[in-house]
Amino acid sequence: MPMDMTRFEKRAEIIKAMANAARLVIVEELSRNEKTVGALTELVDLDISTVSRHLLILRHAGIVSCRKNGNQVLYRLRTPCVLNFFDCVEKVLNSADESYDTCSSDSCVDCI
């Protein structure tokens, strides 16, 4: 039975949306509380149009949402479960140095 590649392509789109350091900072900051684009601009030290573009990418991926509050637009983390992904990435980072150097050959079964 062939794999349903559509599901994997959709997953890849979400992962691609996260594949930027500034977006990762934005996501982490929005996990704490809602922020305006101006507040996020100061945080990542980028111009407002660049931060707006990052927020649009995150919104299209379903990671971030926004709401109007008077004249302000407040952004929030729509899917806090992405923080679990951050935890997983940290585990990979912490274990990568330990396990990679112990393998003496490319075909090492213990490393796979």
C-alpha positions in Angstrom: 0.0 0.0 0.0 1.6 3.3 -1.1 2.2 6.1 1.4 -0.2 9.1 1.4 2.5 11.7 0.4 0.0 14.6 0.8 0.0 14.3 4.5 3.8 14.3 4.6 3.9 17.3 2.3 1.7 19.2 4.6 3.9 18.2 7.5 6.9 19.5 5.6 5.2 22.8 5.0 4.7 23.3 8.8 8.3 22.3 9.5 9.5 24.7 6.8 7.5 27.5 8.5 9.5 26.8 11.6 12.8 26.6 9.9 14.0 30.2 10.6 15.7 31.4 13.8 13.6 34.6 13.9 10.4 32.6 13.6 11.6 30.3 16.4 12.2 33.3 18.6 8.7 34.7 17.7 7.0 31.4 18.5 8.8 31.0 21.8 7.9 34.6 22.8 4.3 34.1 21.8 4.2 31.0 24.0 4.5 33.5 27.0 1.8 35.9 26.0 0.3 37.8 23.1 2.4 40.5 21.4 2.0 43.1 18.7 4.1 43.1 15.6 5.9 46.2 17.1 6.9 44.3 20.2 8.1 41.4 18.2 10.1 43.7 15.9 12.0 45.0 18.9 12.6 41.5 20.2 14.1 40.0 17.0 15.7 43.3 15.9 14.3 43.2 12.4 12.2 45.7 10.4 8.5 45.6 10.8 7.8 44.4 7.2 10.2 41.4 7.8 8.5 40.5 11.1 5.1 40.8 9.4 6.2 38.4 6.7 7.4 35.9 9.3 4.1 36.2 11.1 2.2 35.6 7.9 4.2 32.4 7.2 3.5 31.2 10.7 -0.2 32.1 10.4 -0.5 30.2 7.1 1.1 27.2 8.7 -1.5 27.3 11.5 1.0 28.0 14.2 0.1 31.6 15.0 -3.2 33.4 15.0 -4.2 37.1 15.6 -7.0 39.2 16.9 -7.8 42.9 16.7 -7.9 44.9 19.9 -8.9 48.4 19.0 -6.2 49.7 16.7 -3.8 46.9 17.7 -3.3 43.5 16.2 -2.3 41.0 18.8 -0.6 37.7 17.8 -0.7 34.6 19.9 0.5 31.0 19.6 -2.3 29.0 18.2 -0.8 25.6 18.7 1.3 25.5 21.9 2.1 21.8 21.2 4.9 23.1 18.9 6.8 23.7 22.1 7.0 19.9 22.4 8.8 19.9 19.1 11.3 22.4 20.7 11.8 20.0 23.6 12.6 17.3 21.1 15.0 19.5 19.2 16.8 20.3 22.4 17.1 16.5 23.2 18.6 16.0 19.7 21.1 18.9 20.3 22.1 17.5 23.7 22.6 14.0 22.5 24.1 14.7 19.0 27.6 15.4 20.3 27.6 12.3 22.5 26.4 9.6 20.1 27.9 10.9 16.8 31.5 10.7 17.9 31.3 7.2 19.3 30.6 5.7 16.0 33.8 4.5 14.1 32.1 3.6 10.9 29.2 4.7 8.6 27.5 1.3 9.1 27.5 1.3 12.9 24.3 -0.3 14.0 24.5 1.2 17.5 24.3 4.7 16.0 21.2 4.1 13.9 
